[in-house]
Amino acid sequence: MNGFVQNRAVRETLQQLSYLFLQPEELIIGNGSQIGSGGYGEVLLAKLRRGDEAELDVAVKCVWAVGTRGDRERFAMVSSALPPFSTYYSRHAPHFQRFARELKVWATVKHLNVLPLLGFYLSDSCEIAQLVSPFKAHGNVVEYIKRTGAGLDKRLKFVQDITAGLGFLHNHNPPVCHGDLKPTNVLVTDGFDAVLCDFGLASFANDASAVPSGLTTSRSIKGSTRYMGPELLLENETKHTLRSDVWAWACTTFEVGSSSNVVSAQLLIL
């Protein structure tokens, strides 16, 4: 598929989800507000202010682009003034598609055990791309268990919640593959429910159909090796599937339920 079609898919996704667009004045981000970072972005603590509603603490995921030498750069999408086959687009196209895909998948799934998406922001210059969700002060499930010494009953409750969240994704129409399920991608709410988060590698299970979505990136496997099934490590050209999600679920729930680390499948197949 050429750059123009891919760019059109991104543009159509943003138009379809324009009801989630946040105005810049609605987000208040202070200095020193970083609360996390990863390979594709950083997470900032901010406040969301909408009209007469009370301010809400939110987590803002700021998406990075990665340069050709692996350097993190400001995320930028293609300006309408740039030709679709420009070097600029070719260099950053996978990152445009990844942002739009995460936005599209996340906006589709709504469940008690899935972190809700509140909205997104894209600057006029298209250099800033942000995804906004409620801030969960208890942190991820591993941090919570270590900090509080949560007993077996509470840990098993988290296992049930993780199972319910993943079951919802897999039974969604179309099914959703999370692609990066692990304990650090499970947050604890104020009501002590576990919710799945980080849909950066998520995809609709039917994306492998004959009709390309225009939002796919590379075929190389991304994610956390410790939670990957053997087939993802053994095969040269493969991708995350609902089955590999189940492997990651087993590793995650074992770790949460027993407070023990799992052994990577990479070691088992050496």
C-alpha positions, 0 to 999 in steps of 0.5 A, spaced: 500 500 500 502 506 498 503 512 502 497 516 500 492 510 502 496 509 509 495 517 510 488 517 508 487 511 513 490 515 519 486 521 517 479 517 516 481 514 523 482 521 526 476 524 523 471 518 525 474 519 533 474 527 533 468 527 538 474 525 543 478 531 541 481 535 547 482 542 546 489 544 549 486 549 554 483 543 557 489 539 559 494 542 564 501 539 565 506 542 570 513 541 570 516 535 572 510 531 571 513 525 568 510 518 571 513 513 566 516 512 560 517 506 555 519 505 548 514 509 544 512 515 549 512 518 556 506 518 561 505 525 564 501 527 570 496 532 568 489 535 570 483 535 565 478 541 566 472 541 562 467 547 562 464 547 569 466 540 571 471 538 577 478 538 575 480 530 574 487 527 575 489 524 568 495 520 565 497 523 558 501 519 554 505 523 549 507 519 543 514 519 541 517 518 534 523 514 533 529 516 528 532 512 523 538 512 528 534 510 534 533 517 537 527 519 540 524 525 536 518 529 537 512 525 534 510 529 528 504 527 523 504 529 515 502 536 514 497 537 508 502 541 505 507 535 504 507 531 498 504 524 500 511 520 498 516 525 501 522 523 505 519 525 511 512 521 511 516 515 509 521 516 515 515 517 520 509 513 517 509 507 522 509 512 527 503 515 524 499 509 523 501 506 530 498 512 534 492 512 529 491 504 531 492 505 538 487 510 538 482 506 534 482 500 538 482 503 545 476 508 543 472 501 541 473 497 548 469 499 554 469 495 560 470 495 567 476 492 567 479 496 561 482 503 562 478 508 559 480 513 554 478 520 555 480 523 549 486 525 545 490 531 543 493 533 536 497 540 535 495 544 529 502 543 527 501 535 528 508 535 532 504 533 539 500 527 539 497 525 546 492 520 549 489 521 555 486 516 560 484 517 568 490 517 573 490 511 577 494 513 584 495 506 586 500 504 580 500 498 576 498 491 580 506 489 581 507 496 585 501 495 589 502 488 591 509 490 593 507 496 597 501 493 600 503 486 601 496 484 598 494 478 601 492 472 596 484 474 596 486 480 593 491 478 588 486 472 586 481 478 585 486 481 581 487 475 577 479 475 576 479 482 573 485 481 568 481 475 566 475 478 565 478 484 561 482 480 556 476 475 555 472 482 553 477 484 548 477 477 545 470 476 545 469 483 542 466 484 535 471 484 532 476 481 537 482 485 540 489 482 541 492 486 546 499 484 544 503 486 550 499 484 556 504 484 562 503 486 570 506 493 569 500 494 564 495 492 569 493 498 573 489 498 580 483 503 580 481 507 587 475 501 587 481 496 587 479 493 581 484 491 576 484 494 569 488 493 562 492 499 559 497 500 554 494 499 547 500 501 543 501 494 540 493 492 540 490 490 534 483 488 531 484 480 530 481 481 523 487 485 521 490 480 517 484 479 512 485 480 505 483 488 505 489 492 509 487 497 514 492 502 512 494 502 520 499 496 520 506 497 521 512 492 521 511 485 521 517 485 526 515 482 533 515 488 539 513 487 546 516 484 552 520 477 551 518 475 558 511 474 556 511 472 549 509 465 547 515 460 544 512 461 537 513 469 537 520 467 538 522 461 534 518 464 527 521 469 523 515 472 520 509 472 525 505 476 529 501 477 536 495 473 536 489 471 541 493 465 542 499 469 544 495 473 548 493 467 552 500 465 554 501 472 556 495 472 560 498 465 564 504 469 565 501 475 568 496 471 572 501 467 575 506 472 577 500 476 580 497 470 584 504 468 586 508 474 587 513 470 583 517 472 576 515 467 570 521 464 566 521 467 559 520 462 554 526 464 551 530 460 556 525 454 555 527 453 548 535 455 548 
